[in-house]
Amino acid sequence: MSEQPHHLAIIMDGNRRWARERGLNVLRGHNLGADTLKDICSYAYEFGVRWMTVFAFSAQNWSRPKSEVEGLMMLMRRFLQSDAEELLKENVKFRVIGRRDRLGDDLVKLIEGLETKTKGNTGLNLTIAIDYGGQQELVAAARLLAEEVATGIITPADINEDLVKSRMASSMLPQVDLLIRTGGEYRISNFMLWDLSYAELHFTPVYWPDFSVADLARALEEFGRRERRFGGDAPDDMTPDIGSIIEPPKNLQ
């Protein structure tokens, strides 16, 4: 397989629509979505992905029906409890980004426990975004920097891209190379705004519960064919300099 993304991010969309189109409770879709995540984690590492970050629950998802939110929290607890040993066996390093103060104490304890247990693992770096929002993450980083300026720890002149990144909840994560969004939507929905700056984007109509290893392989194959420029020119870019095709007025020559 051609060059693969070092850091793959996924917006796991379509669980609810998958269930509704089949006349099922939406939690059935979320349950199958959790199974899909386990499969994709295993194969992503085999394909060469070393970092994977998935959007599980946004800061805006609290507005969903109470029964669905409670069901999602139960599903997260089940995932952390029942899949912990499997993650350990597969050498996965687990972490969560996002607010924790609105999660139940038992869920936070499970998260912290799994992060500690897998801290020394050297396989796939799996990050799950829970109660997360990209704008909120940037605001929190800006507030922290402002406080440091106010107390004299740093000066405004010290602030650059690296310093901003170091104050973000996702500071330990590398820039995203490829974002996959399932479910047929064409937006990033407030996910990892800083780290998606130069990411390649892949949108698919496949709902997340149906997203297969073959779908993943197709996305990675497409990524391998893309030419990433990061704002610069390709070696064979023949685009002329704008100054060579626009002659300045004679009075300015």
C-alpha positions in Angstrom: 0.0 0.0 0.0 1.2 3.5 -0.8 2.1 6.2 1.8 -0.3 6.1 4.8 -1.4 8.9 7.2 0.6 9.0 10.4 -2.5 10.4 12.2 -6.0 9.4 11.1 -9.0 11.2 12.5 -12.6 9.9 12.1 -16.0 11.5 12.6 -18.1 8.4 13.2 -21.4 9.7 11.8 -24.6 7.9 10.8 -25.3 5.6 13.8 -28.7 7.1 14.4 -29.8 7.2 10.8 -28.6 3.6 10.3 -30.9 2.5 13.2 -33.9 4.6 12.2 -33.9 3.4 8.6 -34.2 -0.1 10.0 -36.9 0.7 12.5 -34.5 0.2 15.4 -33.8 2.1 18.6 -30.9 4.6 17.9 -28.9 3.0 20.7 -28.7 -0.1 18.5 -26.8 2.0 15.9 -24.4 3.3 18.6 -23.8 -0.2 19.9 -22.8 -1.5 16.4 -20.8 1.7 15.9 -18.7 0.7 18.9 -18.0 -2.7 17.4 -17.0 -1.0 14.1 -14.5 1.1 16.1 -12.8 -2.0 17.5 -12.4 -3.5 14.1 -11.1 -0.3 12.5 -8.6 0.2 15.3 -7.0 -3.2 14.6 -6.8 -2.8 10.9 -5.7 0.8 10.9 -2.5 -0.1 12.7 -1.9 -3.0 10.3 -2.2 -0.5 7.4 0.5 1.8 9.0 -1.6 4.3 11.0 0.1 5.1 14.3 -2.3 7.7 15.7 -6.1 7.6 15.5 -8.5 10.1 17.0 -12.3 9.6 16.8 -15.2 11.9 17.6 -17.5 10.0 20.0 -19.5 12.7 21.7 -19.5 16.5 21.0 -20.1 19.4 23.4 -23.3 19.9 21.5 -24.5 16.3 21.9 -25.9 17.1 25.4 -28.9 18.6 23.6 -30.0 15.2 22.3 -32.9 13.4 24.1 -32.0 12.5 27.7 -32.6 8.7 27.0 -30.1 8.8 24.2 -27.5 10.7 26.2 -27.8 8.3 29.1 -27.6 5.3 26.7 -24.4 6.8 25.1 -22.8 7.2 28.6 -23.7 3.6 29.4 -22.2 2.5 26.1 -19.0 4.3 26.9 -18.8 2.6 30.3 -19.3 -0.7 28.7 -16.6 0.0 26.1 -14.1 1.0 28.8 -14.9 -2.0 31.0 -15.4 -4.8 28.5 -12.8 -3.8 25.9 -10.0 -2.8 28.3 -8.3 -6.2 28.3 -8.5 -6.4 24.5 -6.9 -2.9 24.2 -4.1 -4.1 26.5 -3.5 -7.3 24.5 -3.4 -5.3 21.3 -0.8 -2.9 22.8 -3.1 0.1 22.3 -2.3 3.4 24.1 -5.6 5.0 25.1 -6.5 8.6 26.0 -9.5 10.9 26.1 -9.7 14.6 25.2 -12.5 16.9 26.1 -14.2 18.1 29.3 -14.5 15.6 32.1 -16.4 17.7 34.7 -19.7 17.0 33.1 -19.2 13.2 33.0 -20.1 11.0 35.9 -17.5 10.2 38.5 -17.6 6.5 37.6 -17.0 7.2 34.0 -14.1 9.5 34.7 -12.6 6.9 37.0 -12.8 4.3 34.2 -11.2 6.7 31.7 -8.3 7.5 34.0 -7.8 3.9 34.9 -7.6 2.8 31.3 -5.2 5.7 30.4 -3.0 4.6 33.3 -3.1 0.9 32.4 -2.2 1.5 28.7 0.3 4.4 29.4 3.3 2.2 28.6 1.8 0.6 25.4 3.6 1.2 22.1 1.0 0.2 19.5 -1.8 2.4 18.1 -2.3 5.7 19.9 -6.1 5.8 20.2 -7.7 9.0 21.3 -11.4 9.4 21.9 -13.0 12.8 21.9 -15.8 13.0 24.5 -17.6 16.2 25.4 -15.3 17.9 23.0 -15.5 20.9 20.8 -12.7 22.4 18.6 -13.8 26.0 19.3 -14.0 25.3 23.0 -10.5 23.8 23.0 -9.1 26.9 21.3 -10.9 29.3 23.8 -9.5 27.3 26.7 -6.0 27.5 25.3 -6.4 31.3 24.7 -7.7 31.8 28.3 -4.7 29.9 29.7 -2.3 32.0 27.7 -4.0 35.2 28.7 -3.7 34.2 32.4 0.0 33.4 31.9 0.6 36.9 30.3 -1.3 38.6 33.1 0.8 36.9 35.7 4.1 37.5 33.9 4.9 33.9 33.1 5.1 34.8 29.4 4.8 37.9 27.3 2.5 38.5 24.3 5.6 38.3 22.0 6.3 34.7 23.3 3.0 33.4 21.8 3.5 31.5 18.6 1.9 28.4 17.0 4.0 26.0 19.1 3.0 27.7 22.3 -0.7 27.7 21.5 -0.5 24.0 20.6 1.2 23.3 23.9 -1.7 24.7 25.8 -4.4 22.7 24.0 -6.0 19.6 25.4 -4.8 17.8 22.3 -1.2 19.0 22.8 0.2 15.5 22.7 -1.3 14.7 19.3 0.4 15.3 16.0 -1.2 17.2 13.2 -4.0 15.2 11.5 -3.0 13.8 8.0 -6.4 12.4 7.0 -9.9 13.0 8.3 -12.6 10.5 7.4 -16.2 11.4 7.9 -18.9 8.7 7.4 -22.6 9.2 7.0 -22.7 11.4 3.9 -22.2 14.8 5.6 -19.6 17.3 4.2 -18.4 19.3 7.2 -16.0 18.9 10.1 -18.5 19.8 12.8 -16.2 21.7 15.2 -13.7 18.8 15.4 -10.0 19.4 15.9 -10.0 22.8 14.2 -6.3 23.4 14.9 -5.0 20.0 13.9 -7.1 19.7 10.7 -5.3 22.8 9.2 -3.6 20.8 6.4 -5.4 17.5 6.7 -6.8 15.7 3.6 -10.5 15.1 3.8 -12.4 12.0 2.8 -16.2 11.9 2.9 -18.2 8.8 2.4 -22.0 8.1 2.4 -21.5 4.9 4.3 -23.0 5.0 7.8 -20.5 4.3 10.5 -22.0 0.9 11.6 -21.5 -0.3 8.0 -18.0 1.2 7.6 -15.8 -1.8 6.7 -12.1 -2.5 6.5 -12.5 -2.3 2.7 -13.9 1.2 3.1 -10.9 2.1 5.2 -8.6 0.7 2.6 -10.2 2.7 -0.1 -9.8 5.9 1.9 -6.2 5.2 2.7 -5.5 4.3 -1.0 -7.0 7.6 -2.1 -4.9 9.5 0.5 -1.8 7.8 -1.0 -2.6 9.2 -4.4 -2.9 12.8 -3.2 -0.1 15.3 -3.5 0.2 17.2 -0.2 1.7 20.7 -0.6 1.1 22.4 2.7 0.6 25.7 1.0 3.7 25.4 -1.2 4.3 24.5 -4.8 4.7 21.0 -6.2 8.1 20.4 -7.8 6.6 20.5 -11.3 4.2 23.4 -10.7 4.4 25.6 -13.7 2.1 28.4 -12.4 3.7 31.7 -13.5 4.6 34.4 -11.0 1.8 36.9 -11.0 4.4 39.7 -11.5 5.5 38.2 -14.8 2.0 38.3 -16.4 0.8 41.7 -15.0 2.8 44.6 -16.3 2.8 47.5 -13.7 1.6 51.0 -14.9 4.4 53.0 -16.6 4.4 55.6 -13.9 5.4 53.0 -11.4 8.2 51.5 -13.5 
